[in-house]
Amino acid sequence: MTSVETGSGVKTAGAVPEEHAALRKQFGKFALAANNNVLVSVDKTHLSQYNSIYSALSGMSPGRTHEFAGPIDQFVAYDVGFAVLTVAGEVWTWGDDRYPGCLGRVVSAEKYVYYTYIHLGDIKCRALLTFPTVPSPASLPGRVTDLEDLPTGKIIKIAAGGYTLGAITSGHDMYCWGGHPGRKEIIEGVSPSLGPVPVVVEDDSDVVDVAVGDSHVIVLTDKVEVFVTGENVNGQLGVGDSLAQSNGAWIKVSLHLQNEVPVGVVAGPRSSFITTRSN
């Protein structure tokens, strides 16, 4: 199923899952992770999280409702979690703690716990002491501080898919992070052991849009050129079926557009789309 938002509303091609249509009708915006968790918009500063589509549609109370300090600009899902961009340019992530690389931040427990011994008269007792810390557990939204105070401005766009996430600054630099520990890197230099790192697609080119699928990434540069990287098993790179994957390199896509220029990119799990306007 493909949905396209036009000036006259959302147009669809293919079969739309009934539950997805119901989610859109009931909540408007939503993000669905591959682990079936659903994030829905409540208002400008709140998002509710459900552990399944059924619980979201059945009127059950959400598992959690997350509040953010300022208005929310974007929220997206990756396979096992979510990311939020606020209007102020802050990026927040949370998800499965088995994949900390997708969070792009340090994960800490809600309390620091240790044992000590105290003496009660002649009796030596073992005591459990707990001290609150600044909590940043994987399961709750935490700020990705590596994406703040960047040389080329605040973050203005985020994208996510599979186990990879990306962000673009107001100066059109791109940062990426994440990855699956048991799989090959999709983007050269981006791995789960690192936080967000700057990614250069082409020398002397800025990135104006990015989209992420299950195992591929597509970007649009300021030179109105489209580049792709990642797996091509389903032809999602648009470079022919002979190439199984890009091996981390960025490949320029030949568009052959007539009287049109690309203005944006979108990725499905195993597909890619380019939005254009008349030249």
Summary of the structure (lengths in Angstrom):
residues: 279
radius of gyration: 21.4
end to end distance: 28.6
largest distance: 90.3
contacts: 855
relative contact order: 0.09
helix: 8%
strand: 46%
